[in-house]
Amino acid sequence: MIFVTSLSDPDDEARGLRVGASDYLTKPVSAPVVQARVRAHLDLKRVREQLQRQNQELEERVRERTAEVVRAQRERVESLNHFANAMAHQIRNPVAAIGGIAGLMVRKAPGGSPLAEYAEAVREEGLRLESLVREISEYVSLTAGGIQAVSVKTVMNQALVKGREFAEASGRTLHAEVDLTDAMVGVDIRLVTTAVAEIIRNAVEFAEGLEADMVVRGRPVPDGGRYEIRVIDDGMGIPEENLPYVTDPFFTTKARGVGMGLTKAKRVLCDEHGGSLRPYSPPTGEDDEFGGRGTAMVFDLPLA
């Protein structure tokens, strides 16, 4: 729409443009100027329409490419799952047989014989290998299924129940101070509960005494569509040189275990729910920015 008017005051022109005019011409008008202005606006309209078509085509290609990537990722996950299951089947049975024979040798070996010591070492390593195969199988099977809206407090309460069960089984007591702004998150509750429980379990394992204390804080991220949770323990902390690797597969500083707990948590929270998992730990003896002396594991979930 082009206004042709005798009103030439700048305020009138500004008002005309505000109400939707594409251009504003004051009388007397020049035919060549009008033609030039019309041609310019027609050209601009064609460019806008072309850009709109190109954007629509680009968005469609992005959607198609995203669908291809998601489809390829699912196929890879399924392939890994089949491989892990096959590997577990092929390895678990021989390992169980080896462990059984080693156990028999331990019982039958004469007292003080080196044979009993060797057999016991074989049996323990066999059990470790079985545990490793089981952990790998669990890792590749962590694929989100039914996403549903659920209260973040429900997720945390279920994870804390699992954490307390683990603490009791290991002869410890878990105390948790929970401060969560309630909100609905869109998650696979089974997987997310398992992931958060792994984070809590890791904190319990590194508690310095029989009392494992932690603080859980959570708030929606402003304008982010995400809900951030911080699990802050009061343990010994993580050395700075180890921080970049704590979520890597098989990384562990424990005497026992295969180091897959935080790796599984990262798989669920990052790969399956599009979030992040970040560890923070202050230098020994100092409070961190989250108010603890141990480690803060910070992660986020999608708001429903």
Phi and psi in degrees as a GROMACS rama.xvg file:
@    title "Ramachandran Plot"
@    xaxis  label "Phi"
@    yaxis  label "Psi"
@TYPE xy
-116.984  124.617  ILE-2
-84.4899  130.339  PHE-3
-117.651  115.408  VAL-4
-150.502  160.492  THR-5
-87.7866  -6.12231  SER-6
-78.5218  117.612  LEU-7
-114.982  2.6053  SER-8
-68.1713  139.514  ASP-9
-56.5824  -34.4342  PRO-10
-65.5501  -38.128  ASP-11
-63.8758  -41.9853  ASP-12
-62.9024  -45.1778  GLU-13
-61.3811  -39.9701  ALA-14
-66.2869  -40.1555  ARG-15
-62.1614  -42.2793  GLY-16
-67.3457  -34.6836  LEU-17
-66.0972  -33.4765  ARG-18
-84.4439  2.49454  VAL-19
120.202  5.64928  GLY-20
-69.4669  140.721  ALA-21
-81.31  -28.8324  SER-22
-154.622  168.083  ASP-23
-142.757  114.028  TYR-24
-116.617  135.386  LEU-25
-103.764  145.128  THR-26
-75.7042  151.333  LYS-27
-73.0767  146.614  PRO-28
-101.443  153.256  VAL-29
-105.822  126.917  SER-30
-56.1345  -46.7006  ALA-31
-60.0036  -37.067  PRO-32
-65.9155  -42.7712  VAL-33
-61.1933  -44.9899  VAL-34
-61.4063  -41.5651  GLN-35
-65.0308  -42.0092  ALA-36
-64.3094  -43.073  ARG-37
-63.1179  -44.8474  VAL-38
-60.484  -41.0398  ARG-39
-62.4656  -42.2904  ALA-40
-70.8223  -35.391  HIS-41
-65.7004  -43.0567  LEU-42
-60.4016  -43.4526  ASP-43
-63.1117  -39.9587  LEU-44
-62.7992  -42.8163  LYS-45
-63.9432  -39.9949  ARG-46
-64.1509  -43.263  VAL-47
-61.9241  -43.4119  ARG-48
-64.2899  -38.8501  GLU-49
-64.7259  -43.3901  GLN-50
-62.1998  -39.4567  LEU-51
-63.3592  -43.1087  GLN-52
-63.5165  -43.0434  ARG-53
-64.0824  -39.4611  GLN-54
-64.2545  -41.1549  ASN-55
-64.17  -41.4161  GLN-56
-64.6109  -41.5781  GLU-57
-64.4388  -43.529  LEU-58
-61.5148  -39.5533  GLU-59
-65.0776  -42.0735  GLU-60
-64.1125  -39.5963  ARG-61
-62.8966  -43.8353  VAL-62
-61.1131  -43.2704  ARG-63
-64.5405  -42.2536  GLU-64
-66.8821  -40.5443  ARG-65
-62.0627  -42.4707  THR-66
-62.1671  -39.4235  ALA-67
-63.8835  -42.7636  GLU-68
-64.047  -45.0222  VAL-69
-61.9908  -42.6672  VAL-70
-63.8141  -43.5054  ARG-71
-64.8366  -38.9165  ALA-72
-64.5133  -42.5646  GLN-73
-62.0803  -40.2301  ARG-74
-64.2091  -39.7823  GLU-75
-65.024  -41.9211  ARG-76
-62.6006  -44.0918  VAL-77
-62.2416  -40.9406  GLU-78
-63.186  -43.9144  SER-79
-61.5541  -39.6594  LEU-80
-62.7457  -46.0911  ASN-81
-61.5372  -42.4715  HIS-82
-62.3973  -46.0411  PHE-83
-63.0375  -41.8831  ALA-84
-63.8742  -42.364  ASN-85
-64.96  -42.577  ALA-86
-63.0044  -43.1856  MET-87
-59.8343  -42.774  ALA-88
-65.7266  -42.9375  HIS-89
-71.8962  -30.3612  GLN-90
-93.3268  -38.2208  ILE-91
-61.3496  -43.7484  ARG-92
-63.6775  -48.8103  ASN-93
-62.4818  -39.108  PRO-94
-64.1334  -40.223  VAL-95
-62.7284  -40.2141  ALA-96
-64.9602  -43.6322  ALA-97
-61.3161  -43.4488  ILE-98
-63.0768  -39.6217  GLY-99
-64.305  -43.0464  GLY-100
-65.9219  -41.2293  ILE-101
-62.3426  -40.6324  ALA-102
-63.2347  -40.6171  GLY-103
-62.8536  -40.8618  LEU-104
-63.6723  -37.8042  MET-105
-61.2007  -41.6332  VAL-106
-73.6066  -33.0967  ARG-107
-89.0638  -18.6293  LYS-108
-67.5534  142.974  ALA-109
-60.3311  148.556  PRO-110
-57.946  135.301  GLY-111
79.2361  0.110287  GLY-112
-74.8771  138.112  SER-113
-60.4695  -23.0536  PRO-114
-60.8804  -38.5299  LEU-115
-64.3774  -39.6183  ALA-116
-65.0179  -43.2687  GLU-117
-65.2413  -42.509  TYR-118
-64.2989  -38.4831  ALA-119
-64.539  -38.4415  GLU-120
-63.8389  -41.3598  ALA-121
-63.3993  -42.902  VAL-122
-62.9942  -44.0746  ARG-123
-64.6271  -41.3896  GLU-124
-68.385  -32.7288  GLU-125
-64.2874  -42.6797  GLY-126
-63.3358  -38.1054  LEU-127
-64.8887  -40.3256  ARG-128
-66.2095  -40.8914  LEU-129
-59.2519  -43.2458  GLU-130
-62.7878  -40.4129  SER-131
-63.5875  -44.9527  LEU-132
-62.0526  -40.9767  VAL-133
-64.1301  -41.3968  ARG-134
-64.5723  -41.4834  GLU-135
-64.7844  -42.0629  ILE-136
-61.1427  -42.8189  SER-137
-64.9902  -38.7527  GLU-138
-62.001  -49.3391  TYR-139
-73.0549  -16.3105  VAL-140
-89.3815  0.855752  SER-141
-81.1812  74.0604  LEU-142
-115.944  126.833  THR-143
-64.4596  134.828  ALA-144
-109.782  -104.178  GLY-145
-76.2733  109.246  GLY-146
-82.9451  129.88  ILE-147
-139.519  157.992  GLN-148
-81.4198  126.194  ALA-149
-145.454  149.806  VAL-150
-66.5061  135.859  SER-151
-63.4844  -28.9074  VAL-152
-66.8032  -34.8009  LYS-153
-64.3662  -44.4443  THR-154
-57.8943  -48.4622  VAL-155
-68.3647  -39.4047  MET-156
-61.5816  -42.679  ASN-157
-65.8166  -38.7288  GLN-158
-66.0706  -39.3753  ALA-159
-66.8384  -34.2201  LEU-160
-59.3225  -46.5549  VAL-161
-64.3837  -38.4922  LYS-162
-64.4136  -40.9959  GLY-163
-68.5089  -36.6399  ARG-164
-61.122  -43.1106  GLU-165
-65.1724  -42.7956  PHE-166
-59.9641  -45.2035  ALA-167
-63.3372  -40.3854  GLU-168
-64.88  -26.0859  ALA-169
-99.5207  11.7636  SER-170
79.1549  23.0247  GLY-171
-119.99  170.291  ARG-172
-122.623  130.719  THR-173
-101.477  124.005  LEU-174
-113.683  126.359  HIS-175
-128.997  125.935  ALA-176
-96.2238  114.005  GLU-177
-107.765  125.812  VAL-178
-133.367  90.6166  ASP-179
-120.729  130.663  LEU-180
-77.9818  117.9  THR-181
-66.2527  141.639  ASP-182
-162.081  162.982  ALA-183
-97.6676  130.345  MET-184
-116.898  151.026  VAL-185
-101.523  100.439  GLY-186
-143.317  165.491  VAL-187
-84.1755  100.909  ASP-188
-61.3654  -34.3157  ILE-189
-63.1123  -47.7041  ARG-190
-67.9154  -45.1221  LEU-191
-66.3552  -39.4382  VAL-192
-60.306  -42.2715  THR-193
-61.7535  -43.5478  THR-194
-64.0274  -46.6269  ALA-195
-65.9187  -37.1572  VAL-196
-62.4512  -34.9869  ALA-197
-64.8998  -39.1011  GLU-198
-64.0528  -44.3138  ILE-199
-64.5128  -43.7939  ILE-200
-59.5165  -42.5298  ARG-201
-60.5829  -40.9996  ASN-202
-64.0352  -40.6401  ALA-203
-64.3452  -41.1609  VAL-204
-61.5453  -30.2402  GLU-205
-101.326  12.4355  PHE-206
-63.8771  142.813  ALA-207
-78.087  -22.4405  GLU-208
-132.876  -157.482  GLY-209
-83.9637  -7.82539  LEU-210
-107.138  114.943  GLU-211
-101.355  112.141  ALA-212
-106.999  139.541  ASP-213
-150.683  159.068  MET-214
-119.999  133.364  VAL-215
-117.582  119.846  VAL-216
-124.835  142.461  ARG-217
-151.3  137.643  GLY-218
-147.713  147.314  ARG-219
-62.8787  142.499  PRO-220
-78.2908  126.262  VAL-221
-56.805  124.221  PRO-222
55.9371  25.481  ASP-223
-112.264  -11.5256  GLY-224
67.5232  14.9017  GLY-225
-128.295  160.925  ARG-226
-121.519  119.519  TYR-227
-96.493  134.461  GLU-228
-124.852  139.499  ILE-229
-122.546  121.703  ARG-230
-105.922  110.108  VAL-231
-113.204  118.304  ILE-232
-100.202  176.107  ASP-233
-121.405  35.5682  ASP-234
-86.4178  -155.59  GLY-235
-80.6564  -10.4323  MET-236
83.5939  173.361  GLY-237
-115.829  128.551  ILE-238
-55.7318  142.886  PRO-239
-56.1118  -36.5048  GLU-240
-70.8819  -16.728  GLU-241
-94.6479  -17.4168  ASN-242
-53.693  -42.4731  LEU-243
-67.5049  -11.873  PRO-244
-114.882  -1.57094  TYR-245
-65.8642  -21.4186  VAL-246
-99.2627  4.16469  THR-247
-75.12  148.991  ASP-248
-60.5515  135.56  PRO-249
69.774  7.55697  PHE-250
-84.9215  122.967  PHE-251
-154.751  148.251  THR-252
-109.943  5.00353  THR-253
-82.3661  152.935  LYS-254
-67.1718  -32.3635  ALA-255
-125.07  160.105  ARG-256
106.136  160.727  GLY-257
-108.414  -2.44258  VAL-258
72.496  45.5725  GLY-259
-117.292  -3.82619  MET-260
-60.597  -56.1456  GLY-261
-70.9374  -25.8699  LEU-262
-64.7796  -42.917  THR-263
-65.7609  -39.7409  LYS-264
-61.1175  -42.6789  ALA-265
-64.5432  -40.0742  LYS-266
-58.3797  -46.038  ARG-267
-69.581  -49.2373  VAL-268
-74.5597  -38.2295  LEU-269
-92.1377  -56.2383  CYS-270
-73.6542  -39.6498  ASP-271
-93.2777  -18.9144  GLU-272
-127.279  11.7136  HIS-273
64.2033  26.5444  GLY-274
-109.426  -151.541  GLY-275
-143.762  159.721  SER-276
-137.968  115.66  LEU-277
-127.346  124.553  ARG-278
-92.6975  140.091  PRO-279
-129.022  138.817  TYR-280
-150.87  126.36  SER-281
-80.5097  164.264  PRO-282
-57.4857  153.305  PRO-283
-52.7916  129.607  THR-284
86.5331  -2.18775  GLY-285
-110.332  149.317  GLU-286
-78.6818  140.94  ASP-287
-88.6219  177.733  ASP-288
-67.4865  -10.9759  GLU-289
-102.16  6.02885  PHE-290
88.0611  19.2243  GLY-291
-128.459  166.08  GLY-292
-102.74  -7.73346  ARG-293
-99.7795  -119.061  GLY-294
-123.182  139.81  THR-295
-110.273  119.946  ALA-296
-99.9305  116.516  MET-297
-111.016  125.791  VAL-298
-143.652  169.983  PHE-299
-139.225  155.974  ASP-300
-127.465  153.265  LEU-301
-74.4543  132.568  PRO-302
-68.4279  143.941  LEU-303
